């Protein structure tokens, strides 16, 4: 860390040392090598949230960005397209290759997730920080920006370690997720203080709170399931049953719209349906079960489900469906059969809350995206200011899309166009 004395002057100041801020600083040095750059971060080290990306392995981007990025990134379509036209999927892969990080596609999920060959996010972060040093970027950590004003020719930035003056400023302060890693939403207040409008940030890619019998009976179980929302949107992936409700990849994928409904539209609950047979209709499931039940009328109902589901799930399904433990298939009523089929195909869970910022992976909300130029990310409100990364009201699906947005938006902001 440098010690600021008097009014230190730089050509460019980057506020926020996460993925977008690091990329923005490197982009400035790439496009304007003659400019001096200072990168300011309020925490004790750069890229702290990058360390937990991909469960610590570093899910850096996603191969599906080769398609239409607007399928996976939420925000104004024109802006998203223009930004990824300047740094797309292949450009991101090449960028990392050029600094010594080769990527591979994870095959087990089939979702296009791209990881570093070393499967170690900390090494990725360390290489990026070393690139900052190599490119003579001045890094100032443990430094909070208290205020910033534009004086007509330069930005005067007041920090806890002294004043800084820069000609161009890039805001890349991130959102509010994982406050234990340093995020506190202060970037929103900075942006608001200089004239930008903030859409209320809410947690996204977040576990969901739901008091339901299945979560109680199957606590700790992770199953491949299909999750369907009230508006008919379906996700297939892992569902983890927990003490508080539901988590897992399918739940995190579904959580964005649920969080908006609960926290922004103030609905008291949102209903989702779970299916133990992804891709199968209720009619498909009924046909399979009726064939089994016809052939094994003397079996206990729970035993008749073994093999289709685990023994533990079979017991839980029967309990939820109010089937007595000693009930045999031949003695089931039509109503009891219907309850079992409904539990297996469309079990309803009422979602009443999310687990909040400490467990959310991303923020939805932030600076109104229409307040920046959709090709350069330059502020339309004030001169010589650029906004990148999670601070903007742009966010992506789970699976490397948000980091892709951070890399691309940081790169474009750093062009200072």
C-alpha positions as CSV (number, residue, x, y, z in Angstrom):
1,X,0.0,0.0,0.0
2,X,1.2,3.5,-0.8
3,X,0.9,6.3,1.7
4,X,-1.1,9.2,0.3
5,X,0.5,12.6,1.1
6,X,-1.1,16.0,0.3
7,X,-3.2,15.8,-2.8
8,X,-1.9,12.8,-4.8
9,X,-2.6,13.1,-8.5
10,X,-3.2,10.3,-11.0
11,X,-4.7,10.2,-14.5
12,X,-7.2,7.5,-13.6
13,X,-8.7,6.3,-10.3
14,X,-10.5,3.0,-10.0
15,X,-12.6,2.6,-6.9
16,X,-13.2,-1.0,-5.9
17,X,-10.7,-3.8,-6.3
18,X,-12.9,-6.8,-7.2
19,X,-12.9,-8.5,-10.6
20,X,-14.3,-5.5,-12.5
21,X,-12.0,-3.1,-10.8
22,X,-8.9,-5.2,-11.4
23,X,-9.9,-5.6,-15.1
24,X,-10.6,-1.9,-15.5
25,X,-7.2,-1.0,-14.2
26,X,-5.5,-3.5,-16.5
27,X,-7.6,-2.2,-19.4
28,X,-6.5,1.4,-18.8
29,X,-2.9,0.4,-18.9
30,X,-3.5,-1.7,-22.0
31,X,-5.2,1.1,-23.9
32,X,-3.4,4.0,-22.3
33,X,0.0,2.8,-21.1
34,X,1.1,6.4,-20.5
35,X,-1.6,7.1,-17.9
36,X,-1.0,6.7,-14.2
37,X,-3.6,4.6,-12.4
38,X,-4.5,4.1,-8.7
39,X,-6.8,1.3,-7.6
40,X,-8.5,1.9,-4.3
41,X,-10.2,-0.8,-2.2
42,X,-11.7,-0.6,1.3
43,X,-10.6,-4.1,2.3
44,X,-7.1,-5.4,3.2
45,X,-6.7,-7.3,-0.1
46,X,-7.9,-7.2,-3.7
47,X,-10.4,-9.7,-5.2
48,X,-11.7,-11.3,-2.0
49,X,-14.9,-12.4,-3.6
50,X,-13.0,-13.9,-6.5
51,X,-11.5,-16.3,-4.0
52,X,-14.8,-18.1,-3.4
53,X,-15.9,-18.2,-7.1
54,X,-16.8,-21.7,-8.2
55,X,-16.5,-23.0,-4.6
56,X,-12.9,-21.8,-4.5
57,X,-12.0,-23.3,-7.9
58,X,-12.7,-20.2,-9.9
59,X,-15.7,-20.4,-12.4
60,X,-14.3,-17.6,-14.5
61,X,-16.7,-17.6,-17.5
62,X,-19.2,-19.7,-19.4
63,X,-19.0,-21.2,-22.8
64,X,-22.7,-20.4,-23.5
65,X,-21.8,-16.7,-23.8
66,X,-20.9,-17.6,-27.4
67,X,-24.6,-17.7,-28.0
68,X,-26.7,-14.6,-27.2
69,X,-25.4,-13.1,-23.9
70,X,-28.8,-11.5,-23.2
71,X,-30.1,-15.1,-22.5
72,X,-27.9,-15.3,-19.4
73,X,-27.3,-11.6,-18.4
74,X,-30.2,-9.5,-17.1
75,X,-30.3,-5.8,-18.1
76,X,-30.7,-3.7,-21.2
77,X,-30.2,-5.9,-24.2
78,X,-28.4,-3.3,-26.3
79,X,-25.9,-2.5,-23.5
80,X,-25.2,-6.2,-22.8
81,X,-24.6,-6.9,-26.5
82,X,-22.4,-3.8,-27.1
83,X,-20.2,-4.6,-24.0
84,X,-19.7,-8.3,-24.9
85,X,-19.0,-7.4,-28.6
86,X,-15.9,-5.6,-27.2
87,X,-14.8,-8.5,-24.9
88,X,-16.7,-11.7,-25.6
89,X,-16.3,-15.2,-24.4
90,X,-13.3,-16.0,-26.6
91,X,-11.6,-12.7,-25.7
92,X,-12.0,-13.6,-22.0
93,X,-10.4,-17.0,-22.6
94,X,-7.6,-15.5,-24.5
95,X,-7.0,-12.8,-21.9
96,X,-6.5,-15.5,-19.2
97,X,-4.3,-17.6,-21.5
98,X,-2.1,-14.6,-22.1
99,X,-1.4,-14.2,-18.4
100,X,-0.8,-17.9,-17.9
101,X,-4.2,-19.3,-17.0
102,X,-5.7,-22.0,-19.3
103,X,-9.4,-22.8,-18.9
104,X,-11.3,-26.0,-19.3
105,X,-15.0,-26.8,-19.5
106,X,-16.6,-28.7,-16.6
107,X,-18.3,-31.7,-18.1
108,X,-20.3,-33.1,-15.2
109,X,-22.9,-30.4,-15.2
110,X,-23.0,-29.8,-18.9
111,X,-23.7,-26.1,-18.3
112,X,-20.7,-24.6,-20.0
113,X,-18.9,-23.6,-16.8
114,X,-15.2,-22.7,-17.5
115,X,-12.6,-23.2,-14.8
116,X,-8.8,-22.6,-14.6
117,X,-6.9,-25.8,-15.2
118,X,-5.4,-25.4,-11.7
119,X,-8.9,-25.3,-10.1
120,X,-7.6,-22.7,-7.7
121,X,-9.3,-19.3,-7.6
122,X,-6.7,-17.8,-5.2
123,X,-3.9,-18.5,-7.8
124,X,-6.0,-16.7,-10.4
125,X,-6.4,-13.7,-8.1
126,X,-2.7,-13.7,-7.3
127,X,-1.8,-13.7,-11.0
128,X,-4.2,-10.8,-11.6
129,X,-2.6,-8.8,-8.7
130,X,0.8,-9.5,-10.1
131,X,-0.3,-8.2,-13.5
132,X,-1.3,-4.9,-11.7
133,X,2.2,-4.7,-10.3
134,X,3.8,-5.5,-13.6
135,X,1.8,-2.7,-15.2
136,X,2.7,-0.2,-12.5
137,X,-0.8,0.2,-11.1
138,X,-0.7,1.8,-7.7
139,X,-2.8,-0.2,-5.3
140,X,-4.2,1.4,-2.2
141,X,-6.0,-1.1,0.2
142,X,-7.6,-0.6,3.6
143,X,-8.8,2.7,2.2
144,X,-12.4,3.8,2.2
145,X,-13.6,6.5,-0.2
146,X,-15.6,9.0,1.9
147,X,-16.7,11.4,-0.9
148,X,-16.0,12.4,-4.4
149,X,-16.7,15.6,-6.3
150,X,-16.0,16.7,-9.9
151,X,-14.3,20.1,-10.0
152,X,-14.6,20.8,-13.7
153,X,-11.3,19.4,-14.7
154,X,-10.7,16.6,-12.2
155,X,-12.3,14.4,-9.5
156,X,-11.4,15.2,-5.9
157,X,-11.7,12.0,-3.9
158,X,-11.6,12.1,-0.1
159,X,-10.4,8.8,1.5
160,X,-9.6,7.6,4.9
161,X,-5.9,7.7,3.9
162,X,-5.9,11.2,2.4
163,X,-7.2,13.0,-0.7
164,X,-6.6,11.9,-4.3
165,X,-7.2,13.8,-7.5
166,X,-7.8,12.0,-10.8
167,X,-8.8,13.1,-14.2
168,X,-11.0,10.0,-14.9
169,X,-12.7,7.8,-12.4
170,X,-14.1,4.3,-12.7
171,X,-16.6,3.1,-10.1
172,X,-16.5,-0.6,-9.7
173,X,-17.4,-1.0,-6.0
174,X,-19.5,-4.1,-6.4
175,X,-22.8,-4.9,-4.6
176,X,-23.8,-6.0,-1.1
177,X,-23.2,-9.8,-1.2
178,X,-20.9,-11.5,1.3
179,X,-20.4,-8.5,3.7
180,X,-18.0,-10.7,5.6
181,X,-15.7,-10.3,2.6
182,X,-15.9,-6.5,2.6
183,X,-19.0,-5.7,0.6
184,X,-21.2,-3.1,2.3
185,X,-23.1,-1.4,-0.5
186,X,-21.1,1.9,-0.1
187,X,-20.7,2.1,-3.9
188,X,-24.4,2.7,-4.2
189,X,-24.2,5.7,-1.9
190,X,-21.2,7.1,-3.8
191,X,-23.1,6.8,-7.1
192,X,-26.2,8.4,-5.6
193,X,-24.2,11.3,-4.1
194,X,-23.0,12.3,-7.6
195,X,-26.4,12.2,-9.2
196,X,-27.1,8.6,-10.2
197,X,-30.4,6.8,-9.5
198,X,-30.2,3.5,-7.6
199,X,-32.7,0.6,-8.0
200,X,-33.0,-1.0,-4.6
201,X,-30.4,-3.8,-4.5
202,X,-31.8,-7.2,-3.4
203,X,-30.0,-10.6,-3.0
204,X,-29.9,-13.0,-5.9
205,X,-28.6,-16.5,-6.4
206,X,-29.6,-17.1,-2.8
207,X,-31.1,-20.0,-0.8
208,X,-34.8,-19.7,0.0
209,X,-36.7,-19.9,3.3
210,X,-39.6,-22.3,3.3
211,X,-41.3,-24.2,6.1
212,X,-42.4,-27.4,4.5
213,X,-42.5,-31.0,5.6
214,X,-40.2,-32.4,2.9
215,X,-37.4,-30.0,3.9
216,X,-37.9,-31.2,7.5
217,X,-37.9,-35.0,6.6
218,X,-35.1,-34.8,4.0
219,X,-32.8,-32.3,5.7
220,X,-29.3,-32.6,4.3
221,X,-30.4,-34.5,1.2
222,X,-29.4,-33.2,-2.2
223,X,-31.4,-34.5,-5.2
224,X,-31.6,-33.8,-8.9
225,X,-35.0,-32.2,-9.3
226,X,-37.1,-29.9,-11.5
227,X,-38.2,-26.6,-9.9
228,X,-41.2,-24.7,-11.5
229,X,-42.3,-21.2,-10.6
230,X,-45.9,-19.8,-10.6
231,X,-45.3,-18.3,-14.0
232,X,-44.3,-21.6,-15.5
233,X,-40.5,-21.1,-15.6
234,X,-38.6,-24.4,-14.9
235,X,-35.1,-25.1,-13.8
236,X,-33.5,-28.6,-13.5
237,X,-30.6,-29.1,-11.2
238,X,-29.7,-29.9,-7.6
239,X,-32.1,-29.2,-4.7
240,X,-30.7,-29.3,-1.2
241,X,-33.2,-29.7,1.6
242,X,-32.2,-27.7,4.6
243,X,-33.3,-26.8,8.1
244,X,-34.5,-23.4,6.9
245,X,-35.9,-24.5,3.5
246,X,-34.2,-25.0,0.2
247,X,-30.8,-24.5,-1.5
248,X,-28.9,-26.1,-4.4
249,X,-28.1,-25.0,-8.0
250,X,-31.7,-25.2,-9.2
251,X,-32.9,-23.1,-6.3
252,X,-30.2,-20.5,-6.8
253,X,-31.1,-20.3,-10.5
254,X,-34.7,-19.8,-9.6
255,X,-34.1,-17.3,-6.8
256,X,-33.7,-14.1,-8.7
257,X,-37.4,-13.6,-9.6
258,X,-38.5,-14.9,-6.3
259,X,-36.3,-12.4,-4.4
260,X,-37.7,-9.6,-6.6
261,X,-41.2,-10.6,-5.8
262,X,-40.6,-10.9,-2.0
263,X,-38.2,-7.9,-1.5
264,X,-39.1,-5.4,-4.2
265,X,-42.8,-6.2,-4.8
266,X,-43.4,-7.1,-1.1
267,X,-45.3,-10.3,-1.8
268,X,-45.7,-12.3,1.4
269,X,-45.0,-15.6,-0.2
270,X,-44.1,-17.2,-3.6
271,X,-45.1,-20.8,-4.5
272,X,-42.8,-23.1,-6.3
273,X,-43.3,-26.8,-7.3
274,X,-40.7,-29.6,-7.0
275,X,-40.7,-32.7,-9.2
276,X,-38.6,-35.8,-8.3
277,X,-38.6,-36.7,-12.0
278,X,-37.1,-33.9,-14.0
279,X,-38.5,-33.6,-17.6
280,X,-41.4,-36.0,-16.8
281,X,-45.1,-35.0,-16.8
282,X,-47.5,-36.0,-14.1
283,X,-49.1,-38.4,-16.7
284,X,-45.6,-40.0,-17.3
285,X,-45.1,-40.5,-13.5
286,X,-48.7,-41.9,-13.1
287,X,-48.1,-44.4,-15.8
288,X,-44.9,-45.7,-14.3
289,X,-46.4,-46.0,-10.8
290,X,-49.6,-47.6,-12.0
291,X,-47.6,-50.3,-13.7
292,X,-45.5,-50.9,-10.6
293,X,-48.5,-51.0,-8.4
294,X,-50.4,-53.4,-10.6
295,X,-47.5,-55.8,-10.5
296,X,-46.8,-55.6,-6.7
297,X,-50.1,-55.2,-4.9
298,X,-48.8,-56.9,-1.8
299,X,-45.9,-54.5,-1.3
300,X,-45.9,-51.7,1.2
301,X,-46.4,-48.4,-0.6
302,X,-43.0,-47.0,0.5
303,X,-41.4,-50.2,-0.8
304,X,-43.1,-49.8,-4.1
305,X,-41.2,-46.5,-4.7
306,X,-37.8,-47.9,-3.9
307,X,-35.6,-47.7,-7.0
308,X,-37.5,-44.9,-8.5
309,X,-36.4,-42.8,-5.5
310,X,-34.2,-43.6,-2.5
311,X,-35.5,-45.4,0.5
312,X,-35.4,-42.2,2.5
313,X,-37.2,-40.2,-0.1
314,X,-39.8,-43.0,-0.4
315,X,-40.5,-42.8,3.3
316,X,-40.8,-39.0,3.2
317,X,-43.1,-39.0,0.2
318,X,-45.4,-41.4,2.0
319,X,-45.4,-39.3,5.2
320,X,-46.2,-36.1,3.2
321,X,-48.9,-38.0,1.3
322,X,-50.4,-39.2,4.6
323,X,-50.0,-42.9,3.7
324,X,-49.9,-45.2,6.8
325,X,-46.7,-47.1,7.2
326,X,-48.5,-50.4,7.1
327,X,-50.5,-49.6,3.9
328,X,-50.0,-52.0,1.0
329,X,-50.4,-51.0,-2.6
330,X,-53.5,-53.2,-3.1
331,X,-55.3,-51.3,-0.3
332,X,-54.6,-47.8,-1.6
333,X,-57.5,-45.6,-2.4
334,X,-57.5,-43.5,-5.6
335,X,-57.2,-40.4,-3.4
336,X,-54.1,-41.8,-1.8
337,X,-52.6,-42.7,-5.1
338,X,-53.3,-39.2,-6.4
339,X,-51.6,-37.7,-3.3
340,X,-48.4,-39.8,-3.8
341,X,-48.3,-38.8,-7.5
342,X,-48.8,-35.2,-6.7
343,X,-46.0,-35.2,-4.1
344,X,-43.6,-36.8,-6.6
345,X,-44.5,-34.6,-9.5
346,X,-45.5,-31.2,-8.1
347,X,-44.8,-30.8,-4.4
348,X,-45.7,-27.2,-3.4
349,X,-43.3,-25.1,-1.3
350,X,-44.3,-21.7,-0.1
351,X,-41.3,-19.4,-0.1
352,X,-41.5,-16.6,2.5
353,X,-38.0,-15.1,2.5
354,X,-34.4,-15.5,1.2
355,X,-31.4,-16.1,3.3
356,X,-30.1,-12.6,2.7
357,X,-26.8,-11.0,1.8
358,X,-24.6,-13.3,3.8
359,X,-25.6,-16.2,1.6
360,X,-26.4,-14.5,-1.7
361,X,-23.9,-14.8,-4.5
362,X,-25.0,-11.7,-6.5
363,X,-26.9,-8.4,-6.2
364,X,-29.8,-7.5,-8.4
365,X,-30.3,-3.8,-8.6
366,X,-27.9,-0.9,-8.5
367,X,-27.2,2.1,-10.7
368,X,-29.9,2.4,-13.4
369,X,-28.2,1.0,-16.5
370,X,-29.8,3.6,-18.8
371,X,-27.7,6.3,-17.0
372,X,-24.5,5.1,-18.7
373,X,-23.6,5.0,-22.3
374,X,-24.4,1.5,-23.6
375,X,-21.2,1.3,-25.6
376,X,-18.6,2.9,-23.3
377,X,-20.2,2.7,-19.8
378,X,-19.5,6.5,-19.4
379,X,-21.9,8.2,-17.0
380,X,-24.6,10.3,-18.6
381,X,-24.9,12.3,-15.4
382,X,-21.3,13.6,-14.9
383,X,-18.2,13.9,-17.0
384,X,-15.2,11.6,-16.9
385,X,-16.9,8.9,-14.9
386,X,-17.4,5.2,-15.8
387,X,-19.4,2.5,-14.0
388,X,-18.6,-1.2,-14.2
389,X,-19.4,-4.5,-12.7
390,X,-22.0,-5.4,-10.1
391,X,-22.6,-1.8,-9.2
392,X,-24.7,-1.4,-12.3
393,X,-28.2,-2.9,-12.4
394,X,-27.0,-5.8,-14.6
395,X,-26.6,-9.3,-13.3
396,X,-26.2,-12.8,-14.7
397,X,-27.3,-16.4,-14.1
398,X,-25.3,-18.7,-11.9
399,X,-22.4,-20.4,-13.7
400,X,-19.7,-17.8,-14.5
401,X,-21.9,-15.2,-16.1
402,X,-21.5,-12.5,-13.4
403,X,-17.8,-12.8,-13.5
404,X,-18.0,-12.6,-17.3
405,X,-19.9,-9.3,-16.9
406,X,-17.2,-8.1,-14.5
407,X,-14.4,-8.8,-16.9
408,X,-16.2,-7.4,-20.0
409,X,-17.6,-4.2,-18.3
410,X,-14.3,-3.5,-16.5
411,X,-12.4,-3.9,-19.8
412,X,-14.8,-1.5,-21.7
413,X,-14.8,1.1,-18.9
414,X,-11.0,1.0,-18.9
415,X,-10.9,2.1,-22.5
416,X,-12.0,5.6,-21.3
417,X,-13.9,6.2,-24.5
